[in-house]
């Protein structure tokens, strides 16, 4: 299953949203939000999911995209 994680700006910080979770994670810095999103993506990929992380700038443009092909790392 492909999971989507996004990092988006807010007035007073940044949020990380993910398809499997209802709640957003709030961060004061974009750097912290990006690190958390990439870490979450790595963990989901190790659990076997395909993951796409998209990071958006304050102007709405896409700053970066990271993609992990899912595989079960426990059996490798």
N, C-alpha and C positions, 0 to 999 in steps of 0.2 A: 504494500500500500504506500502511496506517495503522500508524505506529510509536508505541509507548508509552514514555514516560520518566517515572520516578517519583523523588521525593525523599522518603526515609524516615529517621526518627531511629534512631540506634543509641546504645548506652550512652555511648560517648566521642566522638560526632560524628554525622555525617549521611552517607548514601550516595545516590548517583545510580545508578539501574538503567535499562537501556534494552534493548528487545527485540532489536536487531541485535547487541548485544555480550554476551559471556559474563561478563566481569568487571565488578564494581561499582567505582565511583569513590568514594573516601572523602574526606570533608572534615571539618574540625574545627568549622566554623560553618555554620549553616543558610543564612546569606546567601551564602556561597561556593558551597554546593551548589545553591541556587536559580539563581544566576547561571550556573553551568556547565550546568545542565539547560536553561535558556532559550537559552543560546548554542548548545548542541547541537541543540535543536529548530529554531532558525533555520537552522542549516547543513543539517539534513536536509530542511527545507521548500524551501530553495533548490536542493537536489538533486532535487526533484520528489516527495518523500514527504509524505503528510499526517501530522501529528504532534500528539499530545496529551501535555502535561506536567502531571502531578498532583503537588502538594506536600502532604505530610501533616505534621501537628503531632505533638508527643510523645504526646499523648493518643489518637492514631489518627484524629482528625478531619481532613477535607479542608480545607486552608487556601486552596488556589487551584488553578485549572485554566486552562491556556493551550492554545489550539488554533490550529494553522496548517493551512490548506488547501494541499495540495501543488500545486506548479506548477513548471514548468521555467523558472527565472529566466534561464537562459542564452539563451533564444530570445525574450525580451520586450524 
